[in-house]
């Protein structure tokens, strides 16, 4: 069966379009992985410092917050990039303007979507904080 020149050109255009789409997906994946690296490099130390400050501030007879409590809390909040980012946003270490400026709004949304089962239940945390204040 002979292929005409038009059929070969159509096939070549489709193949090129597929390759360009795959390159675009690779670029997006690399940008997302870079975003997760930024979370671990830049935000994680800020979250750990905030946890330590909070543990000292709320230390009492009811909440002794010894070293074991501190390590367990750090482990919980720093176990996944989504929790680190969630803590940084909730504790106002960063804001959504920072995400916009760095061009990571889409990456933030995607990270929260794919790790939604790993996000902390902030409502319970806020209830505890309100009880401490009373």
VOBA-1610 file (N, C-alpha, C; in pm, whole numbers, padded with zeros to 5 digits, always signed):
BEGIN
Unk+00084-00117+00000Unk+00000+00000+00000Unk+00088+00123+00000Unk+00064+00213-00092Unk+00143+00335-00104Unk+00084+00444-00015Unk+00174+00518+00046Unk+00133+00634+00124Unk+00160+00759+00043Unk+00064+00843+00039Unk+00085+00968-00033Unk+00162+01065+00056Unk+00214+01165-00006Unk+00292+01267+00064Unk+00207+01337+00171Unk+00080+01358+00146Unk-00009+01426+00241Unk-00028+01342+00366Unk-00045+01210+00348Unk-00062+01122+00464Unk+00063+01122+00552Unk+00179+01120+00493Unk+00304+01122+00569Unk+00318+01256+00642Unk+00282+01365+00578Unk+00292+01496+00644Unk+00194+01506+00761Unk+00074+01452+00744Unk-00023+01453+00853Unk+00031+01371+00970Unk+00086+01254+00940Unk+00144+01170+01044Unk+00259+01243+01114Unk+00342+01311+01040Unk+00455+01384+01098Unk+00407+01498+01188Unk+00303+01569+01148Unk+00249+01679+01228Unk+00189+01624+01358Unk+00117+01514+01349Unk+00059+01453+01469Unk+00170+01405+01563Unk+00272+01342+01507Unk+00384+01293+01589Unk+00456+01411+01657Unk+00477+01519+01584Unk+00541+01638+01641Unk+00455+01698+01753Unk+00326+01702+01731Unk+00235+01755+01834Unk+00241+01670+01961Unk+00246+01540+01944Unk+00255+01450+02060Unk+00387+01471+02134Unk+00494+01484+02059Unk+00625+01507+02122Unk+00628+01640+02196Unk+00573+01744+02137Unk+00568+01875+02203Unk+00483+01868+02330Unk+00371+01797+02324Unk+00287+01782+02442Unk+00362+01709+02553Unk+00437+01604+02517Unk+00514+01529+02617Unk+00625+01615+02677Unk+00689+01697+02597Unk+00792+01788+02648Unk+00729+01888+02744Unk+00612+01940+02710Unk+00542+02033+02798Unk+00507+01967+02932Unk+00461+01841+02928Unk+00430+01769+03050Unk+00555+01745+03135Unk+00666+01717+03070Unk+00793+01699+03140Unk+00834+01829+03209Unk+00819+01941+03139Unk+00851+02072+03196Unk+00766+02099+03319Unk+00637+02071+03310Unk+00546+02094+03424Unk+00582+02003+03541Unk+00617+01878+03514Unk+00655+01784+03620Unk+00783+01830+03689Unk+00879+01879+03611Unk+01003+01928+03672Unk+00977+02051+03758Unk+00888+02138+03713Unk+00853+02257+03791Unk+00784+02216+03922Unk+00696+02117+03916Unk+00628+02068+04036Unk+00727+02007+04134Unk+00820+01925+04083Unk+00920+01865+04171Unk+01011+01971+04232Unk+01041+02076+04156Unk+01120+02188+04210Unk+01042+02256+04323Unk+00912+02273+04305Unk+00827+02333+04407Unk+00830+02251+04536Unk+00822+02119+04523Unk+00831+02033+04642Unk+00967+02046+04709Unk+01071+02063+04629Unk+01205+02085+04685Unk+01213+02217+04761Unk+01150+02322+04708Unk+01147+02452+04776Unk+01075+02438+04910Unk+00968+02361+04912Unk+00895+02339+05037Unk+00988+02276+05140Unk+01060+02174+05099Unk+01149+02104+05193Unk+01271+02187+05232Unk+01324+02267+05141Unk+01444+02346+05170Unk+01413+02474+05246Unk+01309+02546+05205Unk+01284+02679+05260Unk+01174+02682+05366Unk+01065+02613+05343Unk+00952+02621+05435Unk+00965+02528+05555Unk+01026+02413+05536Unk+01037+02317+05645Unk+01111+02374+05766Unk+01226+02441+05749Unk+01292+02500+05866Unk+01206+02606+05936Unk+01129+02682+05859Unk+01041+02782+05919Unk+00930+02715+05999Unk+00874+02608+05948Unk+00768+02534+06018Unk+00823+02471+06145Unk+00941+02413+06138Unk+01002+02351+06257Unk+01026+02457+06365Unk+01077+02573+06325Unk+01100+02682+06421Unk+00967+02726+06484Unk+00863+02736+06405Unk+00731+02776+06456Unk+00677+02671+06554Unk+00696+02544+06522Unk+00651+02436+06612Unk+00723+02448+06746Unk+00854+02467+06742Unk+00931+02478+06867Unk+00886+02599+06948Unk+00862+02711+06881Unk+00814+02831+06952Unk+00677+02806+07015Unk+00587+02742+06941Unk+00454+02713+06993Unk+00460+02616+07111Unk+00547+02517+07103Unk+00559+02420+07211Unk+00607+02488+07339Unk+00698+02581+07327Unk+00746+02655+07444Unk+00636+02747+07497Unk+00569+02816+07406Unk+00466+02912+07446Unk+00349+02845+07518Unk+00306+02728+07473Unk+00190+02662+07530Unk+00225+02554+07633Unk+00347+02556+07683Unk+00387+02458+07784Unk+00312+02485+07915Unk+00254+02380+07970Unk+00182+02391+08097Unk+00174+02252+08160Unk+00101+02242+08273Unk+00084+02111+08336Unk+00002+02018+08248Unk-00096+02075+08178Unk-00181+01995+08091Unk-00107+01955+07963Unk-00029+02049+07909Unk+00049+02025+07788Unk+00197+02040+07823Unk+00263+01932+07871Unk+00402+01946+07915Unk+00500+01975+07801Unk+00468+01930+07682Unk+00549+01958+07563Unk+00698+01930+07584Unk+00729+01810+07628Unk+00869+01771+07645Unk+00931+01742+07507Unk+01054+01698+07509Unk+01126+01673+07384Unk+01057+01568+07297Unk+00998+01467+07360Unk+00928+01363+07284Unk+00806+01421+07213Unk+00733+01510+07281Unk+00617+01574+07219Unk+00662+01661+07101Unk+00772+01731+07123Unk+00824+01818+07018Unk+00863+01738+06894Unk+00935+01628+06915Unk+00978+01545+06803Unk+00859+01482+06730Unk+00759+01439+06806Unk+00640+01380+06745Unk+00563+01483+06663Unk+00554+01604+06715Unk+00484+01711+06643Unk+00559+01748+06516Unk+00690+01759+06527Unk+00772+01790+06408Unk+00758+01678+06305Unk+00763+01554+06350Unk+00747+01441+06257Unk+00612+01447+06187Unk+00505+01474+06263Unk+00371+01479+06204Unk+00362+01589+06098Unk+00404+01710+06131Unk+00386+01822+06039Unk+00484+01819+05922Unk+00597+01753+05938Unk+00699+01755+05831Unk+00707+01624+05754Unk+00612+01536+05776Unk+00614+01406+05709Unk+00586+01416+05559Unk+00500+01509+05520Unk+00461+01523+05379Unk+00475+01670+05338Unk+00511+01695+05212Unk+00521+01835+05165Unk+00389+01911+05177Unk+00277+01841+05160Unk+00148+01909+05169Unk+00123+01960+05311Unk+00163+01884+05413Unk+00145+01929+05550Unk+00238+02045+05584Unk+00359+02041+05532Unk+00452+02153+05554Unk+00392+02280+05496Unk+00344+02271+05373Unk+00284+02387+05308Unk+00157+02430+05380Unk+00076+02336+05421Unk-00046+02368+05494Unk-00013+02441+05624Unk+00085+02392+05697Unk+00125+02457+05823Unk+00177+02598+05796Unk+00258+02613+05693Unk+00313+02745+05661Unk+00203+02844+05625Unk+00099+02798+05559Unk-00012+02887+05522Unk-00098+02917+05643Unk-00134+02814+05721Unk-00223+02832+05836Unk-00156+02918+05943Unk-00029+02896+05966Unk+00044+02972+06068Unk+00096+03105+06014Unk+00057+03138+05892Unk+00088+03264+05826Unk+00238+03290+05813Unk+00314+03184+05791Unk+00456+03199+05761Unk+00473+03245+05616Unk+00380+03203+05532Unk+00371+03252+05394Unk+00224+03282+05367Unk+00198+03351+05258Unk+00059+03376+05220Unk+00041+03342+05073Unk-00080+03357+05027Unk-00107+03321+04887Unk-00039+03416+04790Unk-00006+03537+04835Unk+00070+03628+04749Unk+00209+03571+04719Unk+00269+03505+04818Unk+00399+03441+04796Unk+00387+03333+04689Unk+00277+03258+04694Unk+00256+03155+04593Unk+00237+03217+04455Unk+00166+03329+04449Unk+00146+03396+04320Unk+00277+03452+04267Unk+00354+03515+04354Unk+00481+03576+04312Unk+00579+03471+04260Unk+00579+03355+04322Unk+00670+03250+04279Unk+00612+03166+04165Unk+00487+03193+04128Unk+00425+03120+04018Unk+00387+02978+04054Unk+00351+02956+04178Unk+00324+02820+04223Unk+00180+02796+04267Unk+00088+02880+04226Unk-00053+02858+04262Unk-00101+02723+04210Unk-00073+02694+04085Unk-00118+02567+04027Unk-00050+02448+04095Unk+00079+02462+04125Unk+00150+02354+04194Unk+00095+02332+04335Unk+00061+02441+04403Unk+00001+02432+04537Unk-00132+02359+04530Unk-00215+02395+04432Unk-00345+02329+04416Unk-00328+02181+04383Unk-00233+02151+04296Unk-00210+02013+04256Unk-00157+01931+04374Unk-00066+01988+04451Unk-00012+01917+04566Unk-00121+01886+04667Unk-00207+01983+04695Unk-00316+01959+04790Unk-00415+01857+04734Unk-00434+01853+04603Unk-00525+01756+04544Unk-00470+01614+04555Unk-00343+01596+04517Unk-00289+01460+04516Unk-00257+01408+04656Unk-00238+01498+04752Unk-00210+01455+04889Unk-00323+01495+04984Unk-00445+01501+04934Unk-00557+01545+05018Unk-00580+01452+05137Unk-00546+01325+05124Unk-00562+01232+05236Unk-00456+01252+05344Unk-00353+01329+05315Unk-00246+01352+05411Unk-00254+01488+05479Unk-00349+01571+05439Unk-00364+01703+05499Unk-00417+01690+05641Unk-00375+01782+05727Unk-00419+01783+05867Unk-00560+01840+05877Unk-00633+01795+05976Unk-00766+01849+06002Unk-00749+01974+06088Unk-00747+02087+06024Unk-00719+02214+06091Unk-00831+02251+06188Unk-00952+02209+06165Unk-01063+02242+06254Unk-01035+02191+06396Unk-00980+02071+06408Unk-00947+02017+06540Unk-00836+02100+06606Unk-00738+02142+06528Unk-00628+02223+06579Unk-00679+02356+06631Unk-00770+02419+06557Unk-00826+02548+06599Unk-00909+02533+06726Unk-00981+02422+06739Unk-01059+02398+06861Unk-00967+02388+06983Unk-00854+02319+06969Unk-00759+02307+07079Unk-00702+02444+07117Unk-00669+02524+07016Unk-00613+02657+07043Unk-00714+02746+07115Unk-00841+02735+07077Unk-00944+02815+07144Unk-00960+02770+07290Unk-00950+02641+07318Unk-00960+02590+07454Unk-00843+02638+07537Unk-00722+02644+07477Unk-00604+02691+07550Unk-00618+02837+07589Unk-00678+02916+07501Unk-00693+03060+07528Unk-00795+03088+07637Unk-00891+02998+07657Unk-00995+03022+07758Unk-00953+02990+07894
//
